[in-house]
């Protein structure tokens, strides 16, 4: 019986009726089902991850409002809430040894406008990173570059800081690296567009007070560095190392956020 053309279970590109392996990603059309259980297909696709990150930020913001709204104003958590749930900076780290806040701070926001602005940027930028790097590498870039951004912020002496913008700047940095590394008409186009975002961030940081420019700059540099280390789709496809690294980032993030919530509830 002649086999028919199918969509590759891994990359979803067409596999011809005479092909035994996908010419795009090399997957066998007769491979066992578990070969395709990764973060780039099925339920765990890029759209699912972006929605999950948005949901996590919204839920953590809601929790911060429940912990303390007394000093924060309308739809803004108070300083006590932000401190308990993992704001970072020289004060939480030097005074209390809360190094884990370098990860948790990326999921905290000081108000509804802060949250909405960051999530709008995430929804616009993240799919482009998923398209060039894959879902697993996108999440690794998001997580690690956020930590790097806050490390730079700490070293610069910023006393108290929060927000997903360091992670989002990491995604921007990864696209900067991709555009410059790939080159050609398409790469140059990506680089020019993302450079515009960087210039806008720089201007925004100068005009408005309270912006953590050190965190933004550190996030961009972190995104460039991580992207250079792990590569993008056109250089190599994602493998089990990438899936494992993303899983480690996910477990670490979940563990830190759960620990912060439990600690805050015990304090109350």
N, C-alpha and C positions, 0 to 999 in steps of 0.2 A: 504494500500500500504506500503510495507516494505521500510524503509528509507535506504539510502546507506551510506557507510563510507565517511566522508569528512575531509578536513583539517580545524582545528580550526581557526576561523576568527581572534582570538587574538594571539595565539602563533604559529600557522601554524604547529602543530603536529597532527597526525592522531587521529580522533575521530571515534570509532567503530560504526557500524551500529546499535548496540543495546544500545549505550550510549546516554543519554540525556544531559550530561555535559562532558566537556573535563576533562579527568583524570589527565592532566598535570597542567592546570591553573584554572580549575573550571568554565570556561565560558560556558554558555548555548548555545547549537547549534541553539536555536530558539530565542536568545536574540535580542533586537532591534538593528538596524544598528548603532545608535549613541554610543552604548556601546564600540564599537571598534575604535572610533575616538581618538586615542592617539598617542603619539610620537613613539611608537614601531611598528606600523603597517602601511601598505599602503604607501602613498607618504612620510610620515614622518618617514621613517625607519632610521636605523643607518647609512647606506651608504649615504642617503640624508643629514643627519646632518653633517657628516664629510666633504662632498663636500661643504656644505653651509659655514662651518667654514673656509675652504680653500678659498672659493670665497670671503668671507668677509675680510679676511686678504689681499688678492690680491687687492681687490677694494680699501681698505683703504690705502694700499701702493701706488697705482696709484694716489689717491687723494693727498697724501703727496708730491708726485713728482710735481703735478700741483700747489700746494700752494707755494712751494719754492724749487728750485734745485740749487740756486746760490752758496751755500757754501757746498753742500753735495757731489759734484763730480758726475761721471757718474752713472745713475740709483740709486742715493742716495739722499734722501731728506735732505735739510739743517736744521740747528738747529732751525731756526725760524719756519719752518713747523712742526717739531716734537713738539716744545713747544706749538704752537697754537692748534695742534690736540690732545694733551693730554699725552705727556711724563710725567712721574711721578718722584718722588724723593723729597729730602728735599728742593731743590730750588723752584720747582713749588708749593709745598704745603705750605712751611713756608713763602715764599715771596708773594704769590698770593692767598693762600687759596684754591687751586684747588684740593680738596680732591677727586673729581670725576675722576681724572686721575688714581687713583688706579685701575679703571676698563678699561679705554680707552687705557692705555699703553700697554696692552696685544695684541692690534691689530696694533701696530706701529712697523716698522722695519727700521733699519739704512741703509740698502742697499739690493741689490738683492740677494747676497749670504746669508745674514742673514735671509732673507725671505725664500729662497729655502731650506736652512738647517732645519729651524723650521717646514716648511710644510711637508717636507719628514718625519721628526720624527713624526709629528701629524698623517700622513697617515698610518704609521706603527703601532703606539701605540693605537690610538683611537678605531679601530675596536675591539681590544682585550678587552678594557674597556666596550664597548657597549655589547659585548658578555657575560660578567660576571655581569654587573650592569644594563643593559638596556639603551636605548637612553636618556631618561629623566634624569636619575641619572648621566649618563656620562656628559651631558651638565652642570648640577649643579656642579659636581666635577671640571670640566674645568673652570667654571666661578669663583666659590668661592675660589678655591685653588690659582688661579691667583691673586686674591685680597689679600689673606693671604700672598702670596709670596712677593708682593710689600709692604705690611704693614711691614713685617720683614725687607725688604730692607730699607724702610724708617727709621725704628727704629735703624738700623745699621749705618745710616748716609750717605747712597748712595745719591749723589746730583741729578743725572739725569739718568734715565734708561727707557728702552722700551723692547718690544719683547714678543712673545708668549711662550717663554721657561718656564716661571713660571707656566703657565697653563699646558703645556706638562709635566713638572715635577710633577704637581698635579696628572695627569693621571698615571704616573709612581708610585707615592706614593699609589694610590688606588690599583694598582696591587700588590704592596708589601704587603699591608694590606690583600688583598684577599688571596694571596699565604700563608701567615703566619696563617691567621685565618682558612682557609679551611683545611690546612694540607693534609696528605695523599700523595701519589705519585704525583698526578697531582698538588696539591697545592705547594708541595716542588719544583717541576719542574718550576712552574711559579715564585716562589720566587727566585730561583737561577738565572733564566734568567734575571729578572728585577734587581736583585742585581748587575749583570754585567753592566747594563745600568747606575746604580748609580755610580759605580766605574769609568766608562768611563767619566761620567759627571764631577766627582771630578778631575780626571787627566786632562781633557780638560780645566777645570777652572783654574788649577794651571799653565799649560803650556802657555795658550794664555792670553794676557793682555786684560782688558776691559770687562771680563766676570763677570756678576753679580751673584757671588756665593751665596750671601745672598738671592737673589730672587729665585735661584734654590733650595736651602735648605729649604726656607720657603714654596715654592710650594710643595715640597715632603711631608713636615710635614702637610701642609694643606690638601693635597690629602688623607693622612692617616687618619687625623681627620674627614674629611667630609665622607669618606667611612665608617668609624667606626660608624658614627651617622646614616647614611641612609641605610646601609646594601647592600647586593648583592643578585642576583637572587636565589641562593640556600637557602637563609634564608627566603626571602619573595619576592613575585613578586611586580612589580611596581603598585602603586595605584594612585588615584586622587591627593593625597598630593604631590607625586613625579612629576606628570604632572604639577600641579599648581606651584611648586617650580621652575621647569625648565622654565615655561612660565614667571614667575617673573624675572628670570635671563635674558631671552631673551628680554623682554620689557625694562629692565634696561639697557642692553647692547645697544640696538637699540637707546634708548633715549639719552644715553650719547654720542654715536658716531654721531648722527644727531646734537645734541647740539654743539659738537666740530666743525663739518664741518660748521655749520651756523655761529658760532663765528669767525672761521677763515676767512670766506668769508666777514663778516662785517669788520674785521680788514683790509683786503686788500682794 
